[in-house]
Amino acid sequence: MSEQPRSRRQTRAAILGHLLQSGGMFRPPLAKAVRLSEASLSRILFDLKAEGLIEEVRRPAPYFGGPTGLVSLDGSVALAAIELNGQRLSVGVGSMSGELHYTERLPLPKAPTIESVGRVFLEALTLLHDWTRRRRIRLSQIGVSVPGLGRLSVSGNPIIPCDVGRMRSMFGELLAGVPVTFTNSVVAHATFHRCRTEDYPFSGTHLFVFVGQGVAGAWVDDAIEADALQPVELGHMVFGEGGPRCRCGHDGCVEAYTSLPALAGLLGVPEPELLQLGSDWVMAIPISPRVRQELRHRLYRLGLAIGNTLNVKPCGGVAISGWPSLLADDDRKALVDGIDACLLGGRKLAQVSLAFVPPSNGNDPRAALAFAAFCFACRGGMPAASTEAA
């Protein structure tokens, strides 16, 4: 077959990646998806099964005379997840399928500093180390999600004060030998939806937009590679002077208008109360005509930011996750109108599809766990120290 992956690692990554996103596949469609003959696929599945990475169970054939062996990821592979957000740091251990076996949520100080966040991070790592050691669990990958993480936040973070370099060194002291990958929170949430959301609307290249404690985006494509998801800070697009103060230090960012803290201020409720309500806030909190008008105005600005982003880098689809996805179509129309007003030619001429997906904030550390699973699949389940060419 043509265009087979260039290396054994890439071939294994393609197989594990498709199993991760599908939850399980029969051999014929799996072979077609990874562009392998069934004979070649069988040889690699034999190795993966011997290594305890996959399992094959009997299922009713999808059609008369069809295959009955469903290939899926083995639940014995243990992964760890650490997720940092504005209120707490969550740590957990789970499986490739997303099932969590252990979770701890540690509150952050009301006025966090680099030192205090570092102490909470160390406490979380100590809990993770002790829990896995007592149960003799060998971790295969750790995923760490940090809001605002980027090329300019190696030693500091403009969103939550933390020293990422110091965090990395803590793993060498407590969990030496376990592969660890840090990522921006939006990448973790994009991975979660890509791998865990049933009937996720896009399979090709698209823009994922996450509206939660912050507002950010990620470019997503189908490749099972570490750089298949790239963050884009569209939330810090500034609309003009005199706007509300953003936590990044600027005034008038789209995040300062449309993040969850901004939404809480607009609705006139404390942010903790809004977070506690979760998705139920839409029905629980009455919205006056004046507030609704302002809400739609802010959604329009968010649409402008998304449209601007698509002007810079066109793509065929946009998936939006977060509180806007909970609103009725009449309210969400303001966001769509904003995209159309800014996107060159509008969505129709630009051939851009738009979809809203459920909010994924509040279920930490599941997003970081999904990212850990993706990282494990990207290296084909092989040791991180392997020197095989890509």
C-alpha positions as CSV (number, residue, x, y, z in Angstrom):
1,M,0.0,0.0,0.0
2,S,1.1,3.6,-0.7
3,E,2.1,6.2,1.8
4,Q,2.8,3.9,4.7
5,P,4.4,5.5,7.8
6,R,8.1,5.9,7.5
7,S,9.1,4.0,10.6
8,R,8.0,1.4,13.0
9,R,7.3,4.0,15.7
10,Q,5.1,6.0,13.3
11,T,3.2,2.9,12.3
12,R,2.5,1.9,15.9
13,A,1.5,5.5,16.6
14,A,-1.0,5.5,13.8
15,I,-2.6,2.3,15.1
16,L,-2.7,3.4,18.8
17,G,-3.9,6.8,17.7
18,H,-6.9,5.4,15.8
19,L,-7.8,3.1,18.6
20,L,-7.6,6.0,21.1
21,Q,-9.9,8.2,19.0
22,S,-12.4,5.4,18.1
23,G,-12.4,3.4,21.3
24,G,-11.9,0.2,19.3
25,M,-12.0,-1.0,15.7
26,F,-12.3,-4.3,13.8
27,R,-9.2,-5.3,11.9
28,P,-10.3,-4.5,8.3
29,P,-11.3,-0.9,8.9
30,L,-8.2,-0.4,11.1
31,A,-5.9,-1.7,8.4
32,K,-7.6,0.7,5.9
33,A,-7.3,3.7,8.3
34,V,-3.6,3.2,8.9
35,R,-2.9,2.2,5.2
36,L,-1.6,-1.3,5.9
37,S,-2.3,-4.7,4.5
38,E,-4.2,-6.9,7.0
39,A,-1.1,-9.2,7.1
40,S,1.2,-6.3,8.1
41,L,-1.3,-5.1,10.6
42,S,-1.6,-8.6,12.2
43,R,2.2,-8.7,12.7
44,I,2.2,-5.3,14.5
45,L,-0.9,-6.1,16.6
46,F,0.9,-9.3,17.7
47,D,3.7,-7.2,19.1
48,L,1.4,-4.6,20.7
49,K,-0.6,-7.4,22.3
50,A,2.5,-9.1,23.6
51,E,3.6,-5.8,25.2
52,G,0.3,-5.4,26.9
53,L,-0.8,-2.3,25.0
54,I,-3.8,-3.7,23.2
55,E,-6.4,-6.4,23.6
56,E,-8.8,-8.1,21.2
57,V,-12.2,-9.3,22.3
58,R,-15.0,-11.1,20.5
59,R,-17.9,-8.9,19.4
60,P,-20.8,-9.6,17.1
61,A,-19.8,-9.2,13.4
62,P,-20.8,-5.8,11.9
63,Y,-22.2,-7.7,8.9
64,F,-22.7,-11.3,7.9
65,G,-19.4,-13.1,7.6
66,G,-17.5,-10.0,8.9
67,P,-14.8,-9.8,11.6
68,T,-15.6,-10.6,15.2
69,G,-12.3,-9.5,16.9
70,L,-12.6,-5.9,18.2
71,V,-9.1,-4.4,18.8
72,S,-8.9,-1.8,21.6
73,L,-6.4,-0.3,24.0
74,D,-5.5,-2.4,27.0
75,G,-6.8,-0.9,30.3
76,S,-3.7,-1.9,32.2
77,V,-1.6,0.9,30.8
78,A,-1.4,3.5,33.6
79,L,-1.2,7.2,32.9
80,A,-1.0,10.2,35.2
81,A,-2.5,13.7,34.8
82,I,-1.9,17.0,36.4
83,E,-4.1,20.0,35.6
84,L,-3.7,23.5,36.9
85,N,-6.5,26.1,36.7
86,G,-7.4,29.3,38.5
87,Q,-8.8,27.7,41.6
88,R,-6.9,24.4,42.1
89,L,-4.4,21.8,41.0
90,S,-5.8,18.4,40.2
91,V,-3.8,15.2,40.0
92,G,-5.0,11.7,38.9
93,V,-4.1,8.3,37.6
94,G,-6.2,6.6,34.9
95,S,-6.2,4.4,31.8
96,M,-5.9,5.0,28.1
97,S,-9.7,4.9,27.8
98,G,-10.1,7.9,30.1
99,E,-11.2,6.1,33.2
100,L,-9.8,7.7,36.4
101,H,-8.7,5.4,39.2
102,Y,-7.4,8.1,41.6
103,T,-8.0,11.8,41.9
104,E,-6.9,14.6,44.3
105,R,-7.9,18.2,44.0
106,L,-5.7,20.7,45.9
107,P,-6.9,24.3,46.3
108,L,-4.6,27.1,45.3
109,P,-4.1,30.1,47.6
110,K,-6.5,33.1,47.0
111,A,-3.5,35.2,46.1
112,P,-1.1,32.6,44.5
113,T,2.6,33.3,44.1
114,I,5.3,31.3,42.3
115,E,6.4,29.9,45.6
116,S,3.0,28.9,46.9
117,V,2.0,27.3,43.6
118,G,5.3,25.5,43.6
119,R,4.5,24.1,47.1
120,V,1.1,22.9,45.9
121,F,2.6,21.3,42.8
122,L,5.2,19.5,45.0
123,E,2.4,18.3,47.3
124,A,0.5,16.9,44.3
125,L,3.6,15.1,43.0
126,T,4.2,13.6,46.5
127,L,0.6,12.3,46.6
128,L,1.0,10.8,43.1
129,H,4.4,9.2,44.0
130,D,3.1,7.7,47.2
131,W,-0.2,6.4,45.7
132,T,1.6,4.7,42.8
133,R,4.4,3.3,45.0
134,R,2.0,1.7,47.5
135,R,0.1,0.0,44.7
136,R,3.2,-0.8,42.7
137,I,1.8,0.9,39.6
138,R,4.3,1.8,36.9
139,L,3.3,4.9,35.0
140,S,3.8,5.0,31.3
141,Q,3.2,8.7,30.7
142,I,2.4,11.9,32.6
143,G,0.5,14.8,31.0
144,V,0.7,18.3,32.6
145,S,-1.8,21.0,31.6
146,V,-0.9,24.6,32.4
147,P,-3.0,27.6,31.3
148,G,-1.0,30.2,29.3
149,L,1.9,27.9,28.8
150,G,3.9,29.0,25.8
151,R,7.4,30.0,24.5
152,L,7.4,33.1,26.7
153,S,6.4,31.3,29.9
154,V,9.4,29.0,30.5
155,S,10.3,30.6,33.9
156,G,7.1,32.4,34.6
157,N,3.4,32.4,33.6
158,P,1.3,35.5,33.0
159,I,-1.9,33.7,33.9
160,I,-1.1,31.7,37.0
161,P,2.3,32.5,38.7
162,C,4.4,29.4,38.4
163,D,7.9,28.4,37.5
164,V,7.5,25.7,34.8
165,G,11.3,25.0,34.8
166,R,11.2,24.2,38.5
167,M,8.1,22.1,38.0
168,R,9.9,20.0,35.4
169,S,12.8,19.4,37.8
170,M,10.5,18.1,40.5
171,F,9.6,15.1,38.4
172,G,13.3,14.1,38.3
173,E,13.3,14.1,42.0
174,L,10.1,12.1,42.7
175,L,9.2,10.3,39.5
176,A,12.4,9.7,37.7
177,G,12.2,7.8,34.5
178,V,8.6,8.5,33.7
179,P,8.0,10.4,30.5
180,V,6.5,13.9,31.2
181,T,5.0,16.3,28.7
182,F,3.8,19.8,29.5
183,T,1.2,21.6,27.4
184,N,-1.1,24.6,27.2
185,S,-4.5,24.0,28.7
186,V,-6.3,24.6,25.4
187,V,-4.3,21.8,23.8
188,A,-5.3,19.4,26.6
189,H,-9.0,20.3,26.2
190,A,-8.7,20.0,22.4
191,T,-7.2,16.5,22.9
192,F,-10.0,15.6,25.3
193,H,-12.7,16.4,22.8
194,R,-10.9,14.9,19.9
195,C,-10.5,11.6,21.7
196,R,-13.4,11.5,24.1
197,T,-16.4,13.4,22.6
198,E,-18.8,11.0,20.9
199,D,-19.5,12.1,17.3
200,Y,-16.9,14.9,17.4
201,P,-17.8,17.1,14.4
202,F,-14.4,17.3,12.6
203,S,-11.9,14.8,11.4
204,G,-9.7,17.1,9.3
205,T,-7.7,20.2,10.1
206,H,-9.8,22.7,12.1
207,L,-9.6,25.4,14.8
208,F,-10.7,24.4,18.4
209,V,-11.8,27.3,20.6
210,F,-12.0,26.9,24.4
211,V,-14.0,29.4,26.4
212,G,-13.5,28.8,30.2
213,Q,-11.3,30.5,32.8
214,G,-9.5,31.9,29.8
215,V,-10.2,32.0,26.1
216,A,-7.8,30.3,23.7
217,G,-7.6,28.3,20.5
218,A,-5.7,25.4,19.1
219,W,-5.0,24.3,15.5
220,V,-5.8,20.6,15.2
221,D,-5.1,18.1,12.5
222,D,-5.4,14.4,12.1
223,A,-1.7,13.5,12.5
224,I,-0.8,11.3,15.4
225,E,2.2,13.5,16.2
226,A,3.3,15.7,19.1
227,D,2.9,18.9,17.0
228,A,-0.5,18.0,15.7
229,L,-2.1,20.5,18.1
230,Q,-0.7,24.0,18.3
231,P,-2.0,26.7,20.7
232,V,-3.1,30.1,19.5
233,E,-3.8,32.9,22.0
234,L,-6.8,34.4,20.3
235,G,-8.2,35.4,23.7
236,H,-5.6,38.1,24.1
237,M,-6.6,39.9,21.0
238,V,-7.1,43.5,22.1
239,F,-10.2,45.4,20.9
240,G,-9.2,48.9,22.1
241,E,-8.1,51.1,24.9
242,G,-10.3,51.5,28.0
243,G,-11.7,48.0,28.1
244,P,-11.8,45.8,31.2
245,R,-8.5,44.7,32.7
246,C,-7.3,41.2,31.6
247,R,-5.2,39.0,33.8
248,C,-2.4,39.1,31.2
249,G,-1.9,42.7,32.1
250,H,-3.5,44.4,29.1
251,D,-6.9,46.2,28.7
252,G,-9.7,45.2,26.4
253,C,-8.7,41.6,25.5
254,V,-11.5,39.4,24.3
255,E,-10.8,37.1,27.3
256,A,-11.6,40.1,29.6
257,Y,-15.1,40.2,28.0
258,T,-15.9,36.5,27.5
259,S,-14.1,34.3,30.1
260,L,-16.0,32.6,32.9
261,P,-14.8,35.3,35.4
262,A,-16.1,38.0,33.0
263,L,-19.4,36.1,32.6
264,A,-19.8,35.9,36.4
265,G,-19.3,39.6,36.6
266,L,-21.9,40.3,33.9
267,L,-24.4,38.0,35.5
268,G,-23.8,39.5,39.0
269,V,-23.0,36.3,40.7
270,P,-19.7,35.3,42.5
271,E,-17.4,33.2,40.3
272,P,-17.3,30.2,42.7
273,E,-21.1,30.1,42.6
274,L,-21.1,30.1,38.8
275,L,-18.5,27.3,38.7
276,Q,-20.5,25.3,41.3
277,L,-23.6,25.5,39.1
278,G,-21.6,24.1,36.1
279,S,-23.8,23.7,33.0
280,D,-26.9,24.3,35.0
281,W,-26.3,28.1,35.3
282,V,-28.2,28.7,32.0
283,M,-31.4,27.5,33.7
284,A,-30.7,28.7,37.2
285,I,-29.6,32.3,36.7
286,P,-32.2,34.7,35.2
287,I,-30.9,37.0,32.5
288,S,-32.5,40.4,32.1
289,P,-33.0,42.0,28.6
290,R,-30.2,44.5,29.3
291,V,-27.8,41.8,30.4
292,R,-28.7,39.6,27.5
293,Q,-28.0,42.4,25.1
294,E,-24.6,42.9,26.6
295,L,-24.0,39.1,26.6
296,R,-24.7,39.0,22.8
297,H,-22.4,42.0,22.3
298,R,-19.6,40.2,24.0
299,L,-20.3,37.0,22.0
300,Y,-20.1,39.1,18.8
301,R,-16.6,40.3,19.9
302,L,-15.6,36.7,20.4
303,G,-16.8,35.9,16.9
304,L,-14.7,38.8,15.6
305,A,-11.6,37.3,17.3
306,I,-12.3,33.9,15.8
307,G,-12.9,35.4,12.3
308,N,-9.6,37.4,12.6
309,T,-7.8,34.1,13.5
310,L,-9.3,32.4,10.4
311,N,-8.2,35.3,8.2
312,V,-4.6,34.7,9.3
313,K,-4.8,31.0,8.9
314,P,-7.8,29.6,7.0
315,C,-9.2,26.2,7.8
316,G,-12.4,24.3,7.1
317,G,-14.0,24.1,10.5
318,V,-14.3,25.7,14.0
319,A,-15.3,23.7,17.1
320,I,-16.3,25.9,20.1
321,S,-16.3,24.5,23.6
322,G,-17.3,26.2,26.8
323,W,-20.2,28.3,28.1
324,P,-21.3,29.6,24.7
325,S,-22.2,26.1,23.7
326,L,-24.9,26.0,26.4
327,L,-26.8,29.0,25.0
328,A,-29.8,28.9,22.8
329,D,-29.4,29.5,19.1
330,D,-30.7,33.0,19.3
331,D,-27.8,34.0,21.6
332,R,-25.2,32.0,19.8
333,K,-26.1,33.7,16.6
334,A,-24.3,36.8,17.8
335,L,-21.0,34.8,17.9
336,V,-21.7,33.5,14.4
337,D,-22.5,37.0,13.1
338,G,-19.2,38.2,14.5
339,I,-17.3,35.5,12.6
340,D,-19.2,36.4,9.4
341,A,-18.5,40.1,9.9
342,C,-14.8,39.6,10.2
343,L,-14.0,36.5,8.1
344,L,-13.1,37.4,4.6
345,G,-16.0,36.4,2.5
346,G,-18.0,35.1,5.5
347,R,-18.3,31.5,6.4
348,K,-20.2,30.5,3.3
349,L,-17.7,31.8,0.8
350,A,-14.7,30.8,3.0
351,Q,-16.3,27.3,3.3
352,V,-16.0,27.2,7.0
353,S,-18.2,24.8,9.1
354,L,-19.0,25.8,12.7
355,A,-20.0,23.4,15.5
356,F,-20.5,23.8,19.3
357,V,-19.3,21.0,21.6
358,P,-20.1,20.5,25.3
359,P,-18.0,22.4,27.9
360,S,-15.1,20.3,29.3
361,N,-14.0,22.6,32.1
362,G,-14.8,21.4,35.7
363,N,-13.9,17.7,35.0
364,D,-10.2,18.1,35.7
365,P,-7.9,16.3,35.4
366,R,-9.6,14.4,32.5
367,A,-8.3,16.8,29.8
368,A,-4.7,16.3,31.0
369,L,-5.3,12.5,31.1
370,A,-6.5,12.5,27.5
371,F,-3.3,14.5,26.6
372,A,-1.2,11.9,28.4
373,A,-2.8,9.2,26.4
374,F,-2.2,11.1,23.2
375,C,1.5,11.5,24.0
376,F,1.8,7.8,24.7
377,A,0.2,7.0,21.4
378,C,2.4,9.5,19.6
379,R,5.5,7.5,20.5
380,G,3.8,4.2,19.5
381,G,4.0,3.0,23.1
382,M,7.7,2.7,22.8
383,P,10.2,3.9,25.4
384,A,10.7,7.7,25.3
385,A,14.5,7.2,25.2
386,S,14.3,5.3,21.9
387,T,16.6,6.7,19.3
388,E,14.8,5.3,16.3
389,A,14.5,7.9,13.5
390,A,11.1,9.5,13.0
